């Protein structure tokens, strides 16, 4: 009798296993159908997005000859030529940019001009002047860290950050005695970068631009007192 009972129990367990397996299979089938539906819906949604990206003109700005542009690491430059070259059976178009302050000519491919920006507008120049008129920010951090921050701002290519560096490093006292060599270097670098962009936008002489900037910084009064 006990043997027969065991056989019945084992049969029941086997049947239960079969039922469970069937249920799982059915679940998997339904899940696969759902997944198929989801993937088809996603593929339909994604197609127009890919088409839109392909149709976009890659966010490129077209510059012309004699246009002024700003290259962050070197400052204001003038486009002297737009040339073509064939490299590995690929036609590449690029700008020749002359940086007058450094007497340097840069070659920038048109499809790699993300760092280039057009020179500032009159409104941006006016805002820079108002920044120069504000009080410098006094920071208590170590000079080495501040110098690194100032250098990053100078090479960022952002005109407002450049104006902030000029304003923060400007001294309304005896400049030579009150500034270290590295401070003077950073100040002059930022000052000349900003001055060159002022010249390109305002189209006035370097002397007039210097007077405008020095007046905003309060440096004219200092120079008059020294004289």
Short mmCIF file of the C-alpha atoms (twelve columns), coordinates in Angstrom:
data_MODEL
# 
_entry.id   MODEL 
# 
loop_
_atom_site.group_PDB 
_atom_site.id 
_atom_site.type_symbol 
_atom_site.label_atom_id 
_atom_site.label_alt_id 
_atom_site.label_comp_id 
_atom_site.label_asym_id 
_atom_site.label_seq_id 
_atom_site.Cartn_x 
_atom_site.Cartn_y 
_atom_site.Cartn_z 
_atom_site.pdbx_PDB_model_num 
ATOM 1   C CA . UNK A 1   0.000  0.000   0.000   1 
ATOM 2   C CA . UNK A 2   2.646  2.634   0.846   1 
ATOM 3   C CA . UNK A 3   4.368  2.021   -2.523  1 
ATOM 4   C CA . UNK A 4   1.170  2.767   -4.405  1 
ATOM 5   C CA . UNK A 5   0.652  5.970   -2.437  1 
ATOM 6   C CA . UNK A 6   4.161  7.120   -3.293  1 
ATOM 7   C CA . UNK A 7   3.604  6.495   -6.988  1 
ATOM 8   C CA . UNK A 8   0.396  8.516   -6.906  1 
ATOM 9   C CA . UNK A 9   2.198  11.380  -5.153  1 
ATOM 10  C CA . UNK A 10  5.042  11.364  -7.651  1 
ATOM 11  C CA . UNK A 11  2.543  11.403  -10.542 1 
ATOM 12  C CA . UNK A 12  0.783  14.386  -8.994  1 
ATOM 13  C CA . UNK A 13  4.100  16.246  -8.569  1 
ATOM 14  C CA . UNK A 14  5.010  15.534  -12.201 1 
ATOM 15  C CA . UNK A 15  1.655  16.790  -13.365 1 
ATOM 16  C CA . UNK A 16  2.039  19.933  -11.285 1 
ATOM 17  C CA . UNK A 17  5.457  20.537  -12.791 1 
ATOM 18  C CA . UNK A 18  4.017  20.182  -16.266 1 
ATOM 19  C CA . UNK A 19  1.275  22.634  -15.483 1 
ATOM 20  C CA . UNK A 20  3.749  25.115  -14.058 1 
ATOM 21  C CA . UNK A 21  5.992  24.831  -17.096 1 
ATOM 22  C CA . UNK A 22  3.038  25.421  -19.405 1 
ATOM 23  C CA . UNK A 23  2.004  28.455  -17.441 1 
ATOM 24  C CA . UNK A 24  5.521  29.882  -17.618 1 
ATOM 25  C CA . UNK A 25  5.670  29.245  -21.351 1 
ATOM 26  C CA . UNK A 26  2.387  31.035  -21.861 1 
ATOM 27  C CA . UNK A 27  3.635  33.925  -19.758 1 
ATOM 28  C CA . UNK A 28  6.821  34.132  -21.776 1 
ATOM 29  C CA . UNK A 29  4.834  34.113  -25.010 1 
ATOM 30  C CA . UNK A 30  2.655  36.952  -23.788 1 
ATOM 31  C CA . UNK A 31  5.707  38.839  -22.567 1 
ATOM 32  C CA . UNK A 32  7.447  38.385  -25.895 1 
ATOM 33  C CA . UNK A 33  4.400  39.769  -27.652 1 
ATOM 34  C CA . UNK A 34  4.413  42.782  -25.363 1 
ATOM 35  C CA . UNK A 35  8.109  43.277  -25.929 1 
ATOM 36  C CA . UNK A 36  7.626  43.045  -29.684 1 
ATOM 37  C CA . UNK A 37  4.910  45.670  -29.488 1 
ATOM 38  C CA . UNK A 38  7.105  47.926  -27.371 1 
ATOM 39  C CA . UNK A 39  10.036 47.663  -29.749 1 
ATOM 40  C CA . UNK A 40  7.901  48.421  -32.752 1 
ATOM 41  C CA . UNK A 41  6.448  51.471  -31.024 1 
ATOM 42  C CA . UNK A 42  9.914  52.722  -30.067 1 
ATOM 43  C CA . UNK A 43  11.251 52.211  -33.570 1 
ATOM 44  C CA . UNK A 44  8.356  54.214  -34.999 1 
ATOM 45  C CA . UNK A 45  9.002  57.011  -32.461 1 
ATOM 46  C CA . UNK A 46  12.744 57.098  -33.089 1 
ATOM 47  C CA . UNK A 47  12.626 57.290  -36.888 1 
ATOM 48  C CA . UNK A 48  11.483 60.920  -37.187 1 
ATOM 49  C CA . UNK A 49  14.118 61.966  -34.592 1 
ATOM 50  C CA . UNK A 50  16.921 60.460  -36.683 1 
ATOM 51  C CA . UNK A 51  15.588 62.163  -39.795 1 
ATOM 52  C CA . UNK A 52  15.481 65.515  -38.007 1 
ATOM 53  C CA . UNK A 53  19.106 65.194  -36.914 1 
ATOM 54  C CA . UNK A 54  20.195 64.337  -40.442 1 
ATOM 55  C CA . UNK A 55  18.361 67.339  -41.861 1 
ATOM 56  C CA . UNK A 56  19.962 69.799  -39.437 1 
ATOM 57  C CA . UNK A 57  22.854 71.854  -40.891 1 
ATOM 58  C CA . UNK A 58  25.160 70.737  -38.012 1 
ATOM 59  C CA . UNK A 59  24.813 74.080  -36.186 1 
ATOM 60  C CA . UNK A 60  27.548 75.683  -38.286 1 
ATOM 61  C CA . UNK A 61  27.959 79.426  -38.627 1 
ATOM 62  C CA . UNK A 62  29.322 80.748  -41.889 1 
ATOM 63  C CA . UNK A 63  31.981 83.433  -41.576 1 
ATOM 64  C CA . UNK A 64  33.151 85.593  -44.442 1 
ATOM 65  C CA . UNK A 65  36.484 87.109  -45.397 1 
ATOM 66  C CA . UNK A 66  37.642 89.960  -43.137 1 
ATOM 67  C CA . UNK A 67  35.191 88.914  -40.390 1 
ATOM 68  C CA . UNK A 68  36.500 89.154  -36.836 1 
ATOM 69  C CA . UNK A 69  36.148 86.039  -34.684 1 
ATOM 70  C CA . UNK A 70  37.303 85.022  -31.212 1 
ATOM 71  C CA . UNK A 71  39.425 81.928  -30.678 1 
ATOM 72  C CA . UNK A 72  39.391 81.329  -26.885 1 
ATOM 73  C CA . UNK A 73  43.079 80.507  -26.387 1 
ATOM 74  C CA . UNK A 74  44.377 83.346  -28.564 1 
ATOM 75  C CA . UNK A 75  41.729 86.071  -28.581 1 
ATOM 76  C CA . UNK A 76  40.441 88.175  -31.479 1 
ATOM 77  C CA . UNK A 77  41.489 87.242  -35.010 1 
ATOM 78  C CA . UNK A 78  40.588 88.188  -38.549 1 
ATOM 79  C CA . UNK A 79  39.608 85.702  -41.270 1 
ATOM 80  C CA . UNK A 80  42.105 86.221  -44.071 1 
ATOM 81  C CA . UNK A 81  41.107 83.284  -46.303 1 
ATOM 82  C CA . UNK A 82  38.641 80.445  -46.772 1 
ATOM 83  C CA . UNK A 83  40.523 77.602  -48.435 1 
ATOM 84  C CA . UNK A 84  40.042 73.987  -49.519 1 
ATOM 85  C CA . UNK A 85  42.369 71.008  -49.292 1 
ATOM 86  C CA . UNK A 86  42.076 67.316  -50.166 1 
ATOM 87  C CA . UNK A 87  43.285 64.966  -47.440 1 
ATOM 88  C CA . UNK A 88  42.835 61.229  -48.021 1 
ATOM 89  C CA . UNK A 89  40.311 61.759  -50.846 1 
ATOM 90  C CA . UNK A 90  38.204 63.983  -48.562 1 
ATOM 91  C CA . UNK A 91  37.663 67.646  -49.379 1 
ATOM 92  C CA . UNK A 92  38.185 69.802  -46.297 1 
ATOM 93  C CA . UNK A 93  37.283 73.468  -46.086 1 
ATOM 94  C CA . UNK A 94  38.959 75.651  -43.475 1 
ATOM 95  C CA . UNK A 95  39.476 79.217  -42.297 1 
ATOM 96  C CA . UNK A 96  42.791 81.023  -42.086 1 
ATOM 97  C CA . UNK A 97  42.623 83.285  -39.013 1 
ATOM 98  C CA . UNK A 98  45.286 85.900  -38.300 1 
ATOM 99  C CA . UNK A 99  45.781 86.849  -34.629 1 
ATOM 100 C CA . UNK A 100 47.382 90.288  -34.862 1 
ATOM 101 C CA . UNK A 101 48.424 90.596  -31.200 1 
ATOM 102 C CA . UNK A 102 50.430 87.370  -31.365 1 
ATOM 103 C CA . UNK A 103 51.387 87.577  -35.066 1 
ATOM 104 C CA . UNK A 104 49.971 84.081  -35.457 1 
ATOM 105 C CA . UNK A 105 47.949 82.413  -38.245 1 
ATOM 106 C CA . UNK A 106 45.552 79.641  -37.266 1 
ATOM 107 C CA . UNK A 107 44.024 77.007  -39.556 1 
ATOM 108 C CA . UNK A 108 40.559 76.001  -38.336 1 
ATOM 109 C CA . UNK A 109 38.473 73.422  -40.291 1 
ATOM 110 C CA . UNK A 110 34.897 74.623  -40.857 1 
ATOM 111 C CA . UNK A 111 33.452 71.402  -39.403 1 
ATOM 112 C CA . UNK A 112 35.540 71.873  -36.226 1 
ATOM 113 C CA . UNK A 113 34.691 75.485  -35.465 1 
ATOM 114 C CA . UNK A 114 32.659 74.874  -32.299 1 
ATOM 115 C CA . UNK A 115 35.084 76.944  -30.228 1 
ATOM 116 C CA . UNK A 116 34.987 79.940  -32.545 1 
ATOM 117 C CA . UNK A 117 32.534 82.694  -31.760 1 
ATOM 118 C CA . UNK A 118 31.656 85.981  -33.435 1 
ATOM 119 C CA . UNK A 119 32.837 89.194  -31.791 1 
ATOM 120 C CA . UNK A 120 30.581 90.802  -29.197 1 
ATOM 121 C CA . UNK A 121 27.696 93.158  -29.931 1 
ATOM 122 C CA . UNK A 122 27.506 96.807  -28.815 1 
ATOM 123 C CA . UNK A 123 25.143 95.780  -26.000 1 
ATOM 124 C CA . UNK A 124 27.659 93.194  -24.759 1 
ATOM 125 C CA . UNK A 125 30.440 95.813  -24.840 1 
ATOM 126 C CA . UNK A 126 28.278 98.186  -22.782 1 
ATOM 127 C CA . UNK A 127 27.649 95.418  -20.261 1 
ATOM 128 C CA . UNK A 128 31.409 94.796  -20.058 1 
ATOM 129 C CA . UNK A 129 31.963 98.481  -19.269 1 
ATOM 130 C CA . UNK A 130 29.404 98.256  -16.470 1 
ATOM 131 C CA . UNK A 131 31.269 95.170  -15.127 1 
ATOM 132 C CA . UNK A 132 34.547 97.118  -15.159 1 
ATOM 133 C CA . UNK A 133 32.920 99.858  -13.073 1 
ATOM 134 C CA . UNK A 134 31.914 97.471  -10.264 1 
ATOM 135 C CA . UNK A 135 34.053 96.740  -7.217  1 
ATOM 136 C CA . UNK A 136 36.520 93.854  -7.474  1 
ATOM 137 C CA . UNK A 137 35.700 90.623  -5.645  1 
ATOM 138 C CA . UNK A 138 38.090 89.966  -2.785  1 
ATOM 139 C CA . UNK A 139 38.906 86.271  -2.477  1 
ATOM 140 C CA . UNK A 140 40.746 84.776  0.487   1 
ATOM 141 C CA . UNK A 141 41.925 81.642  -1.293  1 
ATOM 142 C CA . UNK A 142 45.577 80.980  -2.161  1 
ATOM 143 C CA . UNK A 143 46.964 82.963  -5.086  1 
ATOM 144 C CA . UNK A 144 47.978 79.807  -7.009  1 
ATOM 145 C CA . UNK A 145 44.346 78.649  -7.032  1 
ATOM 146 C CA . UNK A 146 43.021 82.084  -7.940  1 
ATOM 147 C CA . UNK A 147 45.602 82.417  -10.720 1 
ATOM 148 C CA . UNK A 148 44.411 79.118  -12.192 1 
ATOM 149 C CA . UNK A 149 40.778 80.302  -12.088 1 
ATOM 150 C CA . UNK A 150 41.691 83.620  -13.744 1 
ATOM 151 C CA . UNK A 151 43.651 81.823  -16.471 1 
ATOM 152 C CA . UNK A 152 40.681 79.533  -17.187 1 
ATOM 153 C CA . UNK A 153 38.386 82.544  -17.462 1 
ATOM 154 C CA . UNK A 154 40.768 84.311  -19.845 1 
ATOM 155 C CA . UNK A 155 40.945 81.243  -22.117 1 
ATOM 156 C CA . UNK A 156 37.199 80.490  -21.917 1 
ATOM 157 C CA . UNK A 157 36.433 82.881  -24.770 1 
ATOM 158 C CA . UNK A 158 33.555 84.419  -22.785 1 
ATOM 159 C CA . UNK A 159 33.737 88.203  -22.835 1 
ATOM 160 C CA . UNK A 160 31.963 88.738  -19.494 1 
ATOM 161 C CA . UNK A 161 34.396 86.421  -17.702 1 
ATOM 162 C CA . UNK A 162 37.259 88.300  -19.339 1 
ATOM 163 C CA . UNK A 163 35.864 91.616  -18.069 1 
ATOM 164 C CA . UNK A 164 35.563 90.137  -14.560 1 
ATOM 165 C CA . UNK A 165 39.244 89.155  -14.549 1 
ATOM 166 C CA . UNK A 166 40.268 92.677  -15.631 1 
ATOM 167 C CA . UNK A 167 38.043 94.189  -12.933 1 
ATOM 168 C CA . UNK A 168 39.231 91.819  -10.167 1 
ATOM 169 C CA . UNK A 169 42.951 92.246  -10.945 1 
ATOM 170 C CA . UNK A 170 42.754 96.016  -11.412 1 
ATOM 171 C CA . UNK A 171 44.412 97.993  -8.624  1 
ATOM 172 C CA . UNK A 172 43.293 101.513 -7.736  1 
ATOM 173 C CA . UNK A 173 46.661 102.209 -6.110  1 
ATOM 174 C CA . UNK A 174 50.253 102.273 -7.311  1 
ATOM 175 C CA . UNK A 175 49.976 99.336  -9.714  1 
ATOM 176 C CA . UNK A 176 53.642 98.326  -9.870  1 
ATOM 177 C CA . UNK A 177 54.148 98.303  -6.087  1 
ATOM 178 C CA . UNK A 178 50.836 96.656  -5.232  1 
ATOM 179 C CA . UNK A 179 50.856 93.752  -7.717  1 
ATOM 180 C CA . UNK A 180 53.061 90.712  -7.981  1 
ATOM 181 C CA . UNK A 181 54.688 89.786  -11.290 1 
ATOM 182 C CA . UNK A 182 52.198 86.960  -11.970 1 
ATOM 183 C CA . UNK A 183 49.236 89.244  -11.145 1 
ATOM 184 C CA . UNK A 184 50.499 91.895  -13.570 1 
ATOM 185 C CA . UNK A 185 50.980 89.242  -16.266 1 
ATOM 186 C CA . UNK A 186 47.421 87.935  -15.930 1 
ATOM 187 C CA . UNK A 187 45.995 91.445  -15.743 1 
ATOM 188 C CA . UNK A 188 47.823 92.572  -18.895 1 
ATOM 189 C CA . UNK A 189 46.815 89.406  -20.765 1 
ATOM 190 C CA . UNK A 190 43.120 89.857  -19.895 1 
ATOM 191 C CA . UNK A 191 43.273 93.636  -20.465 1 
ATOM 192 C CA . UNK A 192 44.794 93.252  -23.963 1 
ATOM 193 C CA . UNK A 193 42.300 90.513  -24.945 1 
ATOM 194 C CA . UNK A 194 39.369 92.682  -23.889 1 
ATOM 195 C CA . UNK A 195 40.875 95.788  -25.486 1 
ATOM 196 C CA . UNK A 196 41.332 94.037  -28.846 1 
ATOM 197 C CA . UNK A 197 37.672 92.985  -28.878 1 
ATOM 198 C CA . UNK A 198 36.579 96.527  -27.954 1 
ATOM 199 C CA . UNK A 199 38.631 97.816  -30.913 1 
ATOM 200 C CA . UNK A 200 37.068 95.329  -33.356 1 
ATOM 201 C CA . UNK A 201 33.499 96.107  -32.228 1 
ATOM 202 C CA . UNK A 202 33.692 99.884  -31.684 1 
ATOM 203 C CA . UNK A 203 36.006 100.455 -34.698 1 
ATOM 204 C CA . UNK A 204 37.961 103.212 -32.970 1 
ATOM 205 C CA . UNK A 205 41.676 103.744 -32.323 1 
ATOM 206 C CA . UNK A 206 43.491 101.733 -29.637 1 
ATOM 207 C CA . UNK A 207 44.116 104.973 -27.716 1 
ATOM 208 C CA . UNK A 208 40.378 105.769 -27.532 1 
ATOM 209 C CA . UNK A 209 39.568 102.234 -26.410 1 
ATOM 210 C CA . UNK A 210 42.236 102.403 -23.701 1 
ATOM 211 C CA . UNK A 211 40.825 105.705 -22.410 1 
ATOM 212 C CA . UNK A 212 37.318 104.202 -22.311 1 
ATOM 213 C CA . UNK A 213 38.456 101.120 -20.404 1 
ATOM 214 C CA . UNK A 214 40.733 103.043 -18.019 1 
ATOM 215 C CA . UNK A 215 37.946 105.478 -17.224 1 
ATOM 216 C CA . UNK A 216 35.608 102.589 -16.340 1 
ATOM 217 C CA . UNK A 217 38.350 101.033 -14.174 1 
ATOM 218 C CA . UNK A 218 39.195 104.343 -12.480 1 
ATOM 219 C CA . UNK A 219 42.785 104.201 -13.749 1 
ATOM 220 C CA . UNK A 220 42.794 107.646 -15.439 1 
ATOM 221 C CA . UNK A 221 42.610 109.412 -12.071 1 
ATOM 222 C CA . UNK A 222 45.554 107.333 -10.843 1 
ATOM 223 C CA . UNK A 223 47.668 108.188 -13.893 1 
ATOM 224 C CA . UNK A 224 46.814 111.890 -13.553 1 
ATOM 225 C CA . UNK A 225 47.861 111.843 -9.895  1 
ATOM 226 C CA . UNK A 226 51.154 110.123 -10.770 1 
ATOM 227 C CA . UNK A 227 51.921 112.736 -13.452 1 
# 
